[in-house]
Amino acid sequence: MKNMRKSIRHRAPAPAEQPSADADAQVDLHGLNCVEAEELINMTLQKLAPGDRLLVIHGKGTGVLKGHIRKHLAQHHKVRTVLFGEHERFLGKDGVCMAVIR
């Protein structure tokens, strides 16, 4: 009986879209609660200039943090626009959003 080996084909990974390439700053909120995440975002927003973009990685999870953070960003006086990952070309889809600073 012949020894038959399965050939394993490795595909080259598709080029990933880099969400942070268009962002001037990035915050990862994984592991934080809503209050901690809000404080981190506020500190980061204070350091950014008008026209800068902040990439916020909140994750998908249950949606509690995502909803809280998106609402906070939409109401923040330094944020002109919030771009949602599921409507834009960000890696992470609905687990990220981008805030454009006013």
C-alpha positions in Angstrom: 0.0 0.0 0.0 1.3 3.4 -0.9 2.0 5.9 1.7 -0.3 8.8 0.8 0.3 12.2 2.4 -2.1 14.9 2.3 -0.5 18.0 0.8 -1.0 21.1 2.9 -1.4 24.2 1.0 -0.6 27.5 2.7 -2.3 30.5 1.3 -0.6 33.8 1.6 -2.6 36.0 4.0 -4.7 38.6 2.3 -3.5 42.1 2.9 -5.3 43.4 6.0 -6.8 46.8 6.1 -5.0 48.9 8.6 -7.4 51.0 10.6 -4.7 52.7 12.5 -3.1 54.0 9.3 -5.7 56.7 9.0 -5.9 57.4 12.8 -3.7 59.8 14.7 -4.3 58.0 17.9 -5.8 54.6 19.0 -7.3 53.4 22.3 -8.0 49.7 23.0 -10.8 49.4 25.6 -10.8 45.6 26.0 -11.0 44.7 29.7 -12.2 48.1 30.8 -15.6 48.9 32.2 -17.7 51.9 30.9 -16.3 54.4 33.4 -12.7 53.4 32.9 -13.1 53.4 29.1 -14.8 56.9 29.2 -11.9 58.3 31.3 -9.3 56.9 28.9 -11.1 58.3 25.9 -11.5 61.7 27.6 -7.7 61.8 28.4 -6.9 60.9 24.9 -9.2 63.4 23.3 -7.6 66.2 25.3 -4.3 65.5 23.6 -5.6 65.6 20.0 -5.8 68.6 17.7 -8.7 69.6 15.5 -9.0 67.3 12.5 -7.2 64.4 14.2 -8.8 61.0 14.2 -9.1 58.7 17.1 -9.6 54.9 16.5 -11.5 53.4 19.4 -11.4 49.6 19.7 -14.2 48.6 22.0 -14.8 45.1 20.8 -18.0 43.3 20.0 -19.0 41.4 23.1 -22.5 42.0 24.5 -22.7 45.5 23.1 -22.9 47.3 26.4 -19.5 49.0 26.1 -19.9 49.6 22.4 -23.3 51.4 22.9 -22.0 53.5 25.9 -18.8 54.6 24.1 -20.5 55.5 20.9 -23.1 57.5 22.7 -20.3 59.2 24.8 -18.3 60.1 21.6 -21.4 61.4 19.8 -22.2 63.8 22.7 -18.6 64.8 23.4 -17.8 68.5 22.8 -14.5 67.7 21.1 -15.9 65.2 18.6 -17.2 66.4 15.3 -18.1 63.1 13.8 -18.2 59.4 14.8 -17.6 56.8 12.0 -18.9 53.4 12.8 -16.7 50.4 11.8 -19.5 48.4 10.3 -20.2 51.3 7.8 -16.6 52.1 7.0 -13.6 50.1 5.9 -12.1 49.4 9.3 -10.6 46.2 10.3 -12.8 45.1 13.2 -16.1 46.1 11.7 -18.6 46.7 14.5 -15.9 46.3 17.2 -14.4 49.7 16.3 -15.3 53.3 15.7 -13.4 56.4 14.6 -13.9 59.8 16.2 -13.0 62.9 14.1 -11.9 65.8 16.4 -13.5 69.2 16.3 
